[in-house]
Amino acid sequence: MPDNNPCDQIKGYAREFCERSLDDGTTAPDGNVIPPSGGVTDTAADLVKDLAKGLCDTVSELVAPKSLSAPVEPDDWSYAPFMWLGQHIAVAIFICVVVMCALTAWQGLPRLRQMGASTGWTLVAIAGMSAVPAAIMELNKAVSHAFTAAFNADEATLFGSIQSHLEEGGDAGNPLAQLLIISALVVLLAFAGLVFVARQLGTLAFVCAAPLVLASLARGGDTTAVRAWLNRLLGLLFTPMVLLLVTPFIPLTKKSLVLDTVLLLGVCALMLRMIFHGVPYVGPRIAGAARSMVESRTTNPVARAVVRAGVPDVYEQENGPRGLRTVPTPARAVHQDRGVLLAAYGVPHHTRPGRLTTASTIKQVNEGAERHARLTEARRQARVAAQSRTGAPQPRQGPPVSPAGTRPPAPATVAPAPQPAPMPTRPPNP
């Protein structure tokens, strides 16, 4: 390289491109290097390609790192306090369940089943607390290795197709298209940084909260909190797979950098969805709409049987109780069934026989009157609608129903008062 190197004042990627062009050039008689023809344009194109490649590599490293900031073993300083607290909470819940089963021992087999289920789930919760850190670390390594292998083995992935479209795409030489794809990659880089921070800190938070969530299983197998916790955690761990999920849509771009930009923006939206809401879930409405679309477009019995097996019919149940719903707490159970409780432990107790008083009868009638009125009105409207569709003559409307569920009495006709019988005449005294 001559002393008067024109690339001395350039740094970074531009210096490498400049020196590469000098190496490919020729030497003039005065010793200066003459770059090849079109050197500035070729250098700018190479700079765009190298910049895109560097952004793609950086995004891949941020989205799928090799390690996490989460404890690997249960005795780690950041995990041990939460594990201790979770174990003690699980044991405390188990003791409360045993006490409640002892207080309601007169119920027999159901209480024994509840105590057995609580015992089993408590053991599962305590065993799962120590297995969570290692399982999450192994799962993260598996996801990272699978993502790296899939992206390095196939050139038809998202980043590989973008780099090929920069060279041989339909709008590869368009500066606006190149600007759009570089801008989209920069936006994706920002989202990748957010994913990196959320995966590191979020996974640490979920690992530390695992004992507290698993302790809820000691109540008898209530997995609501565990399923919500696991859904969010899997959403964080499987976020890199979003870049592989959009691979089937790459042929739809038809080697256009503008459509690649739209695909990158979709990747950003899916990443945010998985970070904050977990693994996407197809609800019953979407599944029902897909089944209806398949059944309306095909008459094949096999296809119809498949969609019906995958999306069965779901019927709604009435969720309005007739009476007031009460929770069978131990205090209420002891108060209502104290005679049975005392008899179960051998203590004689005499109870008064139940009586139906006038006040209780009036209360029962008033509670069922409103429901009876609603049902009667609903039946009448359904009957009128059915008759209007069939064209049958409508029956004569009866008197309106009162809110109490009884019809008003008909007006009484006033009968004439009976005339008194005539008094007999007494004969005169002699």
Beta strands, then each sheet from edge to edge (+ up, - down):
strand 1: 26-27
strand 2: 33-34
sheet 1: 1+ 2-
end
